[in-house]
């Protein structure tokens, strides 16, 4: 997810006439158990929200209908 958020600012060439559509990423649970939380070495959900806010947007992450869902709205620059 970090790479998705990192790549977005460079994707909007030209002038935007309307706000970009929200980004939505879904991730079903793994087929095998995951390691305990906090062992991945990343910033997790808080880091996703912080990076979105630094770009002038926002992100929501939560469990919906049996899968993780990330929704982010980021301005084009």
C-alpha positions in Angstrom: 0.0 0.0 0.0 2.9 2.3 0.7 4.0 2.1 -2.9 0.4 2.8 -4.2 0.4 6.0 -2.1 3.9 6.9 -3.1 3.2 6.6 -6.8 0.0 8.6 -6.9 1.3 12.1 -6.9 3.3 11.6 -10.1 0.3 10.1 -12.0 -1.7 13.2 -12.7 -0.2 15.0 -15.8 -1.9 18.2 -17.0 -4.6 20.2 -15.3 -7.4 18.5 -13.3 -10.9 19.9 -13.9 -12.5 17.9 -11.2 -11.3 16.0 -8.1 -9.8 12.6 -8.8 -11.9 9.6 -7.9 -11.2 7.9 -4.6 -8.7 5.1 -4.6 -9.9 1.8 -3.2 -7.8 -1.3 -2.5 -9.2 -4.5 -1.1 -7.2 -7.4 0.5 -8.9 -10.7 1.5 -7.4 -12.5 4.5 -4.4 -14.8 3.7 -4.9 -18.5 3.2 -2.3 -19.2 5.9 -2.1 -17.4 9.3 -0.2 -14.1 9.3 2.6 -13.3 11.7 1.6 -11.3 14.8 0.9 -7.6 14.3 3.9 -5.4 14.6 6.4 -7.8 13.2 6.3 -6.4 9.6 8.7 -3.5 10.2 6.4 -1.0 8.5 4.3 1.9 9.8 1.0 0.1 9.3 -2.4 1.8 9.1 -1.2 4.9 11.0 1.6 5.4 8.5 -0.9 5.1 5.6 -3.1 7.8 7.2 0.0 10.0 7.9 1.3 9.8 4.3 -2.2 10.6 2.9 -2.5 13.6 5.2 1.0 14.9 4.1 -0.3 14.9 0.5 -3.4 16.9 1.6 -5.8 13.9 1.5 -7.1 11.3 3.8 -7.3 7.5 4.1 -9.6 5.1 5.8 -8.8 1.5 6.5 -11.1 -1.1 8.0 -12.5 -4.6 7.8 -15.6 -4.9 5.6 -17.4 -8.0 4.3 -14.6 -10.4 5.2 -11.7 -8.3 3.8 -9.5 -5.3 4.5 -10.5 -2.2 2.6 -8.3 0.9 2.1 -10.0 4.0 0.7 -8.0 7.1 0.0 -8.7 10.5 -1.5 -5.6 12.4 -2.6 -5.5 15.7 -4.4 -3.8 16.0 -7.8 -0.9 18.4 -7.8 
